[in-house]
Amino acid sequence: MADKRDYYEVLGLGKSASDDEIKKAYRSLARKYHPDVNKEADAESKFKEVKEAYDVLSDEGQRSTYDRYGHVDPNQGMGGAGGFSGDFGGGGFGDIFDMFFGGGGGGRRDPNAPQRGNDLQYTMTIEFKEAVFGKETEITIPRTETCDTCTGSGAKPGTKPETCTVCKGSGQQEVVQNTPFGRMVNRRACTNCSGTGRVIKEKCGTCHGAGKVKKQRKINVRIPAGVDDGAQIRLSGEGEGGLRGGPSGDLYIVIRVKSHEFFERENDDIYCEVPLTFVQAALGDEIEIPTLSEKVKLKIPAGTQTGTYFRLKGKGVPKLRGYGQGDQHVKVTVVTPTKLTDEQKDLLRQFSGGTASTSSVAESNSEHHESIFDKMKKAFRGE
């Protein structure tokens, strides 16, 4: 465990970080290092490191254990069953003793035992509002499945695999070596049956003895309302088929959410920017605001300053886990007039006490403000 970085360091946080700070840091780093976006050679390993850190720190129990013990598992001990669980290919010391001494460590695997299929990952890109409201869709994925012709045996219908005569069905061969330490027995996969313990004399014409075939499978997927960018949806049993009657793996769907021209999202809250005229800001007004699902009225008090935020309670994103919705935060920006008549200019001079020059009625930011209006119009149309 010594080569693992501190989880807080991975996310760029201190140990006092809140749940929201952990979630925000994870989303930012997941977007940065996701292999579909970042093509650097170490992007995938960094993405996995970030995901592992988030999985631990976002879980209250795991985080508490990690804060006390770090990367060391407190349940492991020198005398316990897990005390020496070093990375020896999953078999522990039993396999090592079998390899060198032919001992009966009990770590041998049955080559004919059922084997679980591999997990699969699929990246799905959806629209901003589809993530907010959810959707049902159909995807097509390539995966290996049990061959229907031979039902996974790999043998031609009417025949069946035979026990390997070399390894007697164990899937392993013993190789005797004389060394300075004495006679040693090394176990390795049987070369006659490739470690399966079985020999197929007449192979299935569909899968050619593999027991599995590649297929394009259509799967219905339900995207829950409130899902966010980087989220994963697990579909149990929709991965690759298992061997010898083993269960199928799982399918993990990684969600990528497109940005929206008018709305921005932060957790379950929505942010947007709305333009106001000078008169509306000075005298007050009631304006229509586009939300994710409808148009609502917003009262603007007299004397409102540019950059002021207003909150529309319950007009945000449905909470993925729990009840209710987030809020919508509306930032108002006062638009400076760019084309004034002489009479309007005189009125503004009078309003300012006669000290303002024509140039002080700035003709700036016109492009930015026109852009705000365009985005707002699209939002009203539901785009």
LINFEN-V386908 format. One record per residue. SS is DSSP state (H for helix, E for strand, - for the rest). Layout:
SS
SS
//
This chain:
-
-
-
-
-
-
H
H
H
H
H
-
-
-
-
-
-
-
H
H
H
H
H
H
H
H
H
H
H
H
H
H
H
-
-
-
-
-
-
-
-
-
H
H
H
H
H
H
H
H
H
H
H
H
H
H
H
-
-
H
H
H
H
H
H
H
H
H
H
-
-
-
-
-
-
-
-
-
-
-
-
-
-
-
-
-
-
-
-
-
-
H
H
H
H
H
H
H
H
H
H
-
-
-
-
-
-
-
-
-
-
-
-
-
E
-
-
-
-
E
E
E
E
E
E
E
-
H
H
H
H
H
H
-
E
E
E
E
E
E
E
E
E
E
E
E
-
-
-
-
-
-
-
-
E
-
-
-
-
-
-
E
E
-
-
-
-
-
-
-
-
E
E
E
E
E
E
E
E
-
-
E
E
E
E
E
E
E
E
-
-
-
-
-
-
-
-
E
E
-
-
-
E
-
-
-
-
-
-
-
-
E
E
E
E
E
E
E
E
E
E
E
E
-
-
-
-
-
-
-
-
E
E
E
E
-
-
-
-
-
-
-
E
-
-
-
-
-
-
-
E
E
E
E
E
E
E
-
-
-
-
-
-
E
E
E
-
-
E
E
E
E
E
E
E
E
E
H
H
H
H
H
H
-
E
E
E
E
E
E
-
-
-
-
E
E
E
E
E
E
-
-
-
-
-
-
-
-
E
E
E
E
-
-
-
-
-
E
-
-
-
-
-
-
E
-
-
E
E
E
E
E
E
E
E
-
-
-
-
-
-
H
H
H
H
H
H
H
H
H
H
-
-
-
-
-
-
H
H
H
-
-
-
-
-
H
H
H
H
H
H
H
H
H
H
H
H
H
H
H
-
-
-
//
